[in-house]
Amino acid sequence: MVEMRPLPSIWAFNQLLGSLSKLNQYSTVVSMYRQMMGCDDFRPDVSTLTIVIRCFCCLRNVKFGFAVLATMVKSGIPPDANVLSTLLHGLCVKGSMAAAMELFEEIVERDYPLDKITYATVINGFCKAGETRKALEVLKQMYNDERVKPDVGCFNPLIDSFCKERRIDDAVNLFHDMINHGVQPDVISYNCLVHGLCNLDRWEEAKTFLIDMLDFGVSPDVCTYNVLIDSLCKKEEPKVALSQFGSMIRKGIEPTIVTFNALIFALCNSGRWEEATKIIENMALYGISPNVVTFNTLLDARCKEGCATEAIFLVEAMLDKGVFPDPVAYDSLMCGLCHSRKLDEAKRLFDGMVSQNIFPHVRTLNIILNALSNEGMMKKAQVLFETMIDHGREVNTITYNTLIKGYCRQGEMDKAKDVFDRMTMEGALPDTISFNTLVSGYININRIDVALKLLKDMIRKGLVPDRVTRNILNSIHAYRLEACIQ
């Protein structure tokens, strides 16, 4: 096109650049624009430059967007509200809210063109940056601007922010303020409020807004139902949740993976395993496949019911469907195997995780170590512990205490003391349980002198003796009394 003579119309160029921009080909647009600017006969108009500014902003090169704005001004092309809003959006996305506010104030003071989108862009930018107060100030400023009136897009970001900050009463007040300003709420407004109220267990108020929503002629969408179903499931009301699911289907609203996962979670938690599996079968009817969250819920349920073998089959089913277990899945399975005393399988699973550079959370690690310790498998416990340390993974005081307890049970006090000494060196400070466990271990092998020294160290470190400590002291006293009698 650039080499054609005469050049095609600016409309043709704008159509091409606009289409490429919609396909997210921002770099291509910028490159073509630069080639076009090299042609003597090329005269961009406001549409051309707006497209290019948008592309620069999407590439997070806002300063080049301002350079194009300067070109506009030099060419005698006045920027419109769309151009200025695009630059504001670019600054907001980049997180440069101070610069965005400076530009916004200049637009207002110099009476440059602006519209609802200009205000909404700044309000949304401040909300996303967590500066709700400043966003509210901009909205109030809009109230006094005779050139423009706020629409629902100016209120929704603030309502959403208030709900996320758990300031639900402020959100409700702003919602009513919006209606008082003649702005009708949309489905997003209601979804934000219903979600916020449900998160705070204010279920009755949420129901009021759902009724209000229908009275206003606003139809619930999949997000509304997902919030509703998820809330009911968390309240352990799967029967009502399933009823809402049925209502959703009857209205022709297609469920999403979020809908199904919420229902499966509720059914598994209430022990209704067969119904949960039927829900999974229904997913296929809507072209939805189980994801890692679905399988994690099923794994957790099976493991809690002591069905570790079935849980292993579930992992195989995951892999067959191309869903790879994440640390949460492995943690559930690991805990299930430990509770079922399938420790060799748990150890094999751990080794498999490490080979994939996946490591259990510290809570799970402590469960495995405790299970191995209880079975006297201290060599395996120590190897597992060292593997975590060697790979720089998190361990805590409970981890060390578990090993100390295991060695004390076997009377291997030298090893128990080594672990105890290692705690401080590796930044995990011994607590009262650490001392109590080690002291009890020394008493069991009749090393009262070492036990007393440890108790003195404990008090010197500012640790408060508990009921177990007092029982230990009583046993030392009884032991000495018995020795005197003998």
C-alpha positions as CSV (number, residue, x, y, z in Angstrom):
1,M,0.0,0.0,0.0
2,V,2.8,2.4,0.9
3,E,4.4,1.9,-2.6
4,M,1.2,2.5,-4.5
5,R,0.8,5.8,-6.4
6,P,-1.4,7.6,-5.8
7,L,-1.6,6.5,-2.2
8,P,-4.8,4.8,-1.1
9,S,-7.2,6.9,0.9
10,I,-6.6,7.5,4.6
11,W,-9.8,5.6,5.2
12,A,-8.2,2.4,3.7
13,F,-5.1,2.8,5.9
14,N,-7.3,3.3,8.9
15,Q,-9.3,0.2,8.1
16,L,-6.1,-1.9,7.8
17,L,-4.5,-0.5,11.0
18,G,-7.7,-0.8,12.9
19,S,-8.1,-4.5,11.9
20,L,-4.5,-5.3,12.8
21,S,-5.0,-3.5,16.2
22,K,-8.1,-5.6,17.0
23,L,-6.0,-8.7,16.3
24,N,-3.5,-7.5,18.9
25,Q,-0.8,-6.9,16.2
26,Y,0.4,-3.8,17.9
27,S,4.0,-3.9,16.8
28,T,2.9,-4.4,13.2
29,V,0.7,-1.3,13.4
30,V,3.5,0.8,14.8
31,S,6.0,-0.5,12.1
32,M,3.5,0.3,9.3
33,Y,2.7,3.7,10.7
34,R,6.5,4.6,10.7
35,Q,6.7,3.4,7.1
36,M,3.7,5.5,6.1
37,M,5.1,8.6,7.9
38,G,8.1,8.3,5.5
39,C,5.8,9.0,2.5
40,D,5.5,12.7,1.6
41,D,1.9,12.4,0.5
42,F,0.7,10.6,3.7
43,R,-1.5,12.7,6.0
44,P,-2.8,10.9,9.1
45,D,-6.1,12.0,10.6
46,V,-7.3,11.7,14.2
47,S,-8.5,8.1,13.6
48,T,-5.0,7.0,12.4
49,L,-3.2,8.6,15.3
50,T,-5.7,7.3,17.9
51,I,-5.1,3.7,16.6
52,V,-1.3,4.2,16.8
53,I,-1.5,5.8,20.3
54,R,-3.6,2.8,21.5
55,C,-1.0,0.4,20.1
56,F,1.8,2.2,21.9
57,C,-0.2,2.1,25.1
58,C,-0.9,-1.6,24.7
59,L,2.8,-2.1,24.2
60,R,3.4,-0.2,27.5
61,N,5.3,2.5,25.6
62,V,3.1,5.4,26.8
63,K,5.9,7.9,26.2
64,F,5.7,7.1,22.5
65,G,2.0,7.6,22.6
66,F,2.6,11.1,24.0
67,A,5.1,11.7,21.1
68,V,2.2,10.9,18.6
69,L,0.0,13.3,20.5
70,A,2.7,16.0,20.0
71,T,2.6,15.1,16.3
72,M,-1.2,15.6,16.3
73,V,-0.9,19.0,17.9
74,K,1.9,20.1,15.5
75,S,-0.3,19.0,12.6
76,G,-3.2,21.1,13.8
77,I,-5.3,18.0,14.6
78,P,-7.1,18.6,18.0
79,P,-7.1,15.5,20.2
80,D,-10.5,14.3,21.0
81,A,-11.8,12.6,24.2
82,N,-11.0,9.1,22.8
83,V,-7.3,10.0,22.3
84,L,-6.9,11.5,25.8
85,S,-8.8,8.6,27.4
86,T,-6.5,6.1,25.6
87,L,-3.4,7.8,27.0
88,L,-5.0,7.9,30.5
89,H,-5.7,4.1,30.2
90,G,-2.1,3.5,29.1
91,L,-0.8,5.3,32.2
92,C,-3.2,3.5,34.5
93,V,-2.3,0.0,33.1
94,K,1.4,0.9,33.6
95,G,0.6,1.8,37.2
96,S,1.6,5.4,36.8
97,M,-1.4,6.8,38.6
98,A,0.4,10.1,39.6
99,A,1.0,10.8,35.9
100,A,-2.5,9.8,35.0
101,M,-4.0,12.1,37.6
102,E,-1.7,15.0,36.4
103,L,-3.0,14.5,32.8
104,F,-6.6,14.2,34.0
105,E,-6.3,17.4,36.0
106,E,-4.8,19.2,32.9
107,I,-7.7,17.9,30.7
108,V,-10.2,19.3,33.2
109,E,-8.5,22.6,33.8
110,R,-7.8,23.4,30.2
111,D,-11.2,22.3,29.1
112,Y,-10.0,19.6,26.8
113,P,-12.6,17.2,25.4
114,L,-13.6,14.5,27.9
115,D,-16.5,12.1,28.3
116,K,-17.7,9.4,30.6
117,I,-14.9,7.1,29.5
118,T,-12.3,9.6,30.6
119,Y,-13.7,9.7,34.1
120,A,-14.3,5.9,34.2
121,T,-10.7,5.2,33.1
122,V,-9.2,7.2,36.0
123,I,-11.7,5.8,38.5
124,N,-11.0,2.2,37.4
125,G,-7.2,2.9,37.5
126,F,-7.3,4.1,41.1
127,C,-9.5,1.2,42.1
128,K,-7.1,-1.3,40.6
129,A,-4.2,0.4,42.3
130,G,-6.0,0.0,45.6
131,E,-6.6,3.7,46.0
132,T,-10.4,3.6,46.5
133,R,-10.5,7.0,48.3
134,K,-9.0,8.8,45.3
135,A,-11.3,7.0,42.9
136,L,-14.3,8.2,45.0
137,E,-12.9,11.8,44.9
138,V,-12.8,11.6,41.1
139,L,-16.4,10.4,41.0
140,K,-17.5,13.2,43.3
141,Q,-15.7,15.6,41.0
142,M,-17.7,14.2,38.1
143,Y,-20.9,15.0,39.9
144,N,-20.0,18.7,39.6
145,D,-18.9,18.6,36.0
146,E,-21.8,19.9,33.9
147,R,-20.3,18.5,30.7
148,V,-20.7,14.9,31.6
149,K,-22.9,12.6,33.8
150,P,-21.7,9.4,35.4
151,D,-22.9,6.1,34.0
152,V,-22.9,2.6,35.5
153,G,-19.2,2.1,34.3
154,C,-18.1,4.9,36.7
155,F,-19.8,3.3,39.7
156,N,-19.1,-0.4,39.2
157,P,-15.3,-0.3,39.8
158,L,-15.9,1.5,43.2
159,I,-18.7,-0.9,44.2
160,D,-16.4,-3.8,43.4
161,S,-13.4,-2.2,45.3
162,F,-15.5,-1.6,48.4
163,C,-16.7,-5.2,48.3
164,K,-13.2,-6.6,47.9
165,E,-12.1,-4.4,50.9
166,R,-15.0,-5.9,52.9
167,R,-16.5,-2.4,53.1
168,I,-19.9,-3.7,52.1
169,D,-21.9,-1.0,53.8
170,D,-20.0,1.6,51.7
171,A,-20.7,-0.4,48.6
172,V,-24.4,-0.6,49.4
173,N,-24.5,3.2,50.1
174,L,-22.8,3.9,46.8
175,F,-25.2,1.6,45.0
176,H,-28.2,3.6,46.3
177,D,-26.3,6.8,45.5
178,M,-26.0,5.6,41.9
179,I,-29.7,5.0,41.7
180,N,-30.4,8.5,43.2
181,H,-28.3,10.0,40.4
182,G,-30.6,8.3,37.8
183,V,-28.1,5.6,36.9
184,Q,-29.6,2.1,36.6
185,P,-27.5,-0.7,38.0
186,D,-26.5,-3.6,35.7
187,V,-25.7,-7.2,36.3
188,I,-22.1,-6.4,37.3
189,S,-23.3,-4.0,40.0
190,Y,-25.5,-6.7,41.5
191,N,-22.9,-9.4,41.1
192,C,-20.4,-7.4,43.1
193,L,-22.8,-6.7,45.9
194,V,-24.2,-10.3,46.1
195,H,-20.6,-11.7,46.1
196,G,-19.5,-9.2,48.8
197,L,-22.5,-9.9,51.0
198,C,-22.1,-13.7,50.6
199,N,-18.4,-13.5,51.5
200,L,-19.5,-11.8,54.8
201,D,-22.2,-14.4,55.4
202,R,-24.9,-11.7,55.0
203,W,-27.0,-14.2,53.1
204,E,-30.4,-12.6,53.7
205,E,-29.3,-9.2,52.4
206,A,-27.8,-10.9,49.3
207,K,-31.2,-12.6,48.7
208,T,-32.8,-9.1,48.9
209,F,-30.6,-7.8,46.2
210,L,-31.3,-10.8,44.0
211,I,-35.0,-10.0,44.2
212,D,-34.3,-6.3,43.7
213,M,-32.3,-7.3,40.6
214,L,-35.3,-9.0,39.0
215,D,-37.5,-6.1,39.9
216,F,-35.1,-3.7,38.0
217,G,-35.4,-6.0,35.0
218,V,-31.8,-7.1,35.3
219,S,-31.3,-10.8,34.4
220,P,-28.8,-12.8,36.4
221,D,-25.9,-14.2,34.4
222,V,-23.6,-17.2,34.9
223,C,-21.5,-15.1,37.3
224,T,-24.5,-14.3,39.5
225,Y,-25.4,-18.0,39.7
226,N,-21.8,-19.0,40.3
227,V,-21.6,-16.6,43.3
228,L,-24.9,-17.9,44.6
229,I,-24.1,-21.6,44.2
230,D,-20.6,-21.2,45.6
231,S,-22.0,-19.4,48.6
232,L,-24.6,-22.1,49.2
233,C,-22.0,-24.8,48.9
234,K,-19.8,-23.2,51.4
235,K,-22.7,-22.9,53.8
236,E,-23.1,-26.6,53.4
237,E,-26.5,-26.4,51.7
238,P,-25.9,-28.5,48.6
239,K,-29.6,-29.2,48.2
240,V,-30.4,-25.5,47.7
241,A,-27.3,-25.1,45.6
242,L,-28.5,-27.9,43.3
243,S,-31.9,-26.3,43.1
244,Q,-30.3,-23.0,41.9
245,F,-28.3,-25.0,39.4
246,G,-31.5,-26.4,38.0
247,S,-33.0,-22.9,37.8
248,M,-29.9,-21.7,36.0
249,I,-30.2,-24.5,33.4
250,R,-33.9,-23.8,32.9
251,K,-33.1,-20.2,32.1
252,G,-30.7,-21.3,29.4
253,I,-27.6,-20.1,31.2
254,E,-24.8,-22.5,30.6
255,P,-22.7,-23.5,33.6
256,T,-18.9,-23.1,33.7
257,I,-16.2,-25.2,35.4
258,V,-16.6,-22.9,38.4
259,T,-20.2,-23.9,38.8
260,F,-19.4,-27.6,38.6
261,N,-16.4,-27.4,41.0
262,A,-18.5,-25.6,43.6
263,L,-21.2,-28.3,43.5
264,I,-18.7,-31.2,43.5
265,F,-17.0,-29.6,46.6
266,A,-20.3,-29.4,48.5
267,L,-21.3,-32.9,47.6
268,C,-17.9,-34.4,48.5
269,N,-17.9,-32.5,51.8
270,S,-21.3,-33.9,52.7
271,G,-20.2,-37.5,51.8
272,R,-22.5,-37.6,48.7
273,W,-19.8,-39.2,46.5
274,E,-22.2,-40.9,44.0
275,E,-23.9,-37.6,43.3
276,A,-20.5,-35.8,42.9
277,T,-19.5,-38.4,40.3
278,K,-22.8,-37.9,38.4
279,I,-22.1,-34.1,38.3
280,I,-18.8,-34.9,36.7
281,E,-20.5,-37.0,34.1
282,N,-22.9,-34.1,33.4
283,M,-20.0,-31.8,32.7
284,A,-19.3,-33.6,29.4
285,L,-22.8,-32.6,28.2
286,Y,-21.7,-29.0,28.3
287,G,-18.3,-29.6,26.7
288,I,-16.5,-29.0,30.0
289,S,-13.7,-31.2,31.2
290,P,-12.6,-31.6,34.9
291,N,-9.6,-29.4,35.8
292,V,-7.0,-29.7,38.5
293,V,-9.4,-28.1,41.0
294,T,-12.1,-30.7,40.3
295,F,-9.6,-33.6,40.8
296,N,-8.1,-32.0,43.9
297,T,-11.6,-31.9,45.5
298,L,-12.2,-35.5,44.7
299,L,-8.7,-36.6,45.9
300,D,-9.2,-34.7,49.2
301,A,-12.6,-36.3,49.7
302,R,-11.3,-39.9,49.0
303,C,-8.3,-39.4,51.2
304,K,-10.3,-38.1,54.1
305,E,-12.5,-41.1,53.9
306,G,-9.5,-43.4,54.1
307,C,-9.8,-44.5,50.4
308,A,-6.1,-43.9,49.5
309,T,-6.1,-46.7,46.9
310,E,-9.0,-45.1,45.0
311,A,-7.2,-41.8,45.3
312,I,-4.3,-43.3,43.4
313,F,-6.6,-44.4,40.7
314,L,-7.9,-40.8,40.5
315,V,-4.4,-39.5,39.9
316,E,-4.1,-42.0,37.0
317,A,-7.5,-40.7,35.6
318,M,-6.1,-37.2,35.9
319,L,-3.1,-38.0,33.8
320,D,-5.3,-39.9,31.3
321,K,-7.3,-36.7,30.8
322,G,-4.1,-34.6,30.4
323,V,-4.5,-32.9,33.8
324,F,-1.2,-32.8,35.7
325,P,-1.4,-33.0,39.6
326,D,-0.2,-29.9,41.3
327,P,1.3,-29.6,44.9
328,V,-2.2,-29.5,46.4
329,A,-3.1,-32.9,44.7
330,Y,0.1,-34.5,45.9
331,D,-0.4,-33.1,49.4
332,S,-3.9,-34.6,49.6
333,L,-2.7,-38.0,48.4
334,M,0.4,-38.0,50.6
335,C,-1.7,-37.2,53.7
336,G,-4.2,-39.9,52.7
337,L,-1.5,-42.6,52.3
338,C,0.0,-41.6,55.7
339,H,-3.4,-41.8,57.4
340,S,-3.9,-45.2,55.8
341,R,-0.4,-46.3,57.0
342,K,0.7,-46.9,53.4
343,L,4.1,-45.4,54.2
344,D,6.1,-47.1,51.5
345,E,3.7,-45.8,48.9
346,A,3.9,-42.3,50.5
347,K,7.7,-42.4,50.3
348,R,7.6,-43.5,46.6
349,L,5.2,-40.7,45.9
350,F,7.5,-38.2,47.6
351,D,10.4,-39.5,45.5
352,G,8.3,-39.1,42.4
353,M,7.4,-35.5,43.3
354,V,11.1,-34.6,43.9
355,S,12.0,-36.0,40.5
356,Q,9.6,-33.5,39.0
357,N,10.9,-30.7,41.2
358,I,7.6,-30.7,43.2
359,F,7.8,-30.5,46.9
360,P,5.1,-31.0,49.6
361,H,4.0,-28.0,51.7
362,V,5.6,-28.0,55.2
363,R,2.3,-29.1,56.8
364,T,2.2,-32.2,54.6
365,L,5.9,-32.8,55.2
366,N,5.3,-32.8,59.0
367,I,2.4,-35.3,58.6
368,I,4.7,-37.7,56.6
369,L,7.6,-37.3,59.1
370,N,5.2,-37.9,62.0
371,A,3.8,-41.1,60.3
372,L,7.3,-42.4,59.7
373,S,8.4,-41.6,63.2
374,N,5.4,-43.3,64.7
375,E,6.3,-46.5,62.8
376,G,10.0,-46.2,64.0
377,M,11.1,-45.5,60.4
378,M,13.6,-42.8,61.4
379,K,16.1,-43.6,58.7
380,K,13.5,-42.8,56.0
381,A,12.3,-39.8,58.0
382,Q,15.8,-38.4,58.1
383,V,16.4,-39.0,54.4
384,L,13.2,-37.2,53.5
385,F,14.0,-34.3,55.8
386,E,17.5,-33.9,54.3
387,T,16.0,-34.0,50.8
388,M,13.8,-31.0,51.7
389,I,16.8,-29.1,53.2
390,D,19.1,-29.9,50.3
391,H,16.5,-28.4,47.9
392,G,16.1,-25.3,50.0
393,R,12.5,-26.1,50.9
394,E,10.6,-24.7,53.9
395,V,10.8,-26.5,57.2
396,N,9.6,-25.2,60.6
397,T,9.9,-25.9,64.4
398,I,7.2,-28.6,64.1
399,T,9.4,-30.4,61.5
400,Y,12.3,-30.5,63.9
401,N,10.1,-31.4,66.9
402,T,8.7,-34.4,65.0
403,L,12.2,-35.7,64.3
404,I,13.3,-35.1,67.9
405,K,10.2,-37.0,69.2
406,G,10.9,-39.9,66.8
407,Y,14.6,-40.3,68.0
408,C,13.6,-39.9,71.7
409,R,11.0,-42.7,71.3
410,Q,13.8,-45.0,70.1
411,G,16.2,-43.9,72.8
412,E,18.6,-42.4,70.2
413,M,19.3,-39.3,72.3
414,D,22.5,-38.3,70.5
415,K,20.6,-38.0,67.3
416,A,17.7,-36.2,69.0
417,K,20.2,-33.7,70.5
418,D,21.9,-33.2,67.1
419,V,18.5,-32.3,65.6
420,F,17.8,-30.0,68.5
421,D,21.2,-28.2,68.1
422,R,20.6,-27.9,64.4
423,M,17.3,-26.0,64.9
424,T,19.0,-22.9,66.1
425,M,21.7,-23.0,63.5
426,E,19.2,-23.2,60.7
427,G,16.9,-20.5,62.1
428,A,14.1,-22.6,63.6
429,L,14.0,-21.6,67.3
430,P,13.2,-24.4,69.8
431,D,9.9,-23.9,71.6
432,T,8.5,-25.4,74.9
433,I,7.5,-28.6,73.0
434,S,11.1,-29.0,71.7
435,F,12.5,-28.8,75.3
436,N,9.8,-31.0,76.8
437,T,10.3,-33.7,74.3
438,L,14.1,-33.8,74.7
439,V,13.9,-33.6,78.5
440,S,11.4,-36.5,78.6
441,G,13.8,-38.5,76.4
442,Y,16.7,-38.0,78.7
443,I,14.6,-38.9,81.8
444,N,13.6,-42.2,80.0
445,I,17.3,-43.2,79.8
446,N,17.9,-42.0,83.4
447,R,20.0,-38.9,82.4
448,I,18.4,-36.6,85.0
449,D,21.4,-34.3,85.1
450,V,21.1,-33.5,81.4
451,A,17.3,-33.1,81.7
452,L,17.6,-30.5,84.5
453,K,20.2,-28.6,82.6
454,L,17.9,-28.4,79.6
455,L,15.0,-27.2,81.8
456,K,17.3,-24.4,83.1
457,D,18.2,-23.5,79.5
458,M,14.6,-23.3,78.6
459,I,13.7,-20.9,81.4
460,R,16.8,-18.8,80.6
461,K,15.6,-18.4,77.0
462,G,12.3,-17.0,78.3
463,L,10.1,-20.0,77.4
464,V,7.1,-20.4,79.7
465,P,6.8,-23.9,81.3
466,D,3.4,-25.6,80.5
467,R,1.4,-28.4,82.0
468,V,3.7,-31.0,80.4
469,T,6.8,-29.3,81.8
470,R,5.2,-29.4,85.3
471,N,4.5,-33.1,84.9
472,I,8.1,-33.6,83.9
473,L,9.3,-31.8,87.0
474,N,7.0,-34.0,89.1
475,S,8.4,-37.1,87.6
476,I,12.0,-35.9,88.3
477,H,11.0,-35.3,91.9
478,A,9.4,-38.7,92.2
479,Y,12.4,-40.4,90.5
480,R,14.8,-38.7,93.0
481,L,12.5,-39.5,96.0
482,E,12.5,-43.2,94.9
483,A,16.3,-43.2,94.6
484,C,16.6,-41.8,98.1
485,I,14.3,-44.5,99.5
486,Q,16.2,-47.2,97.8
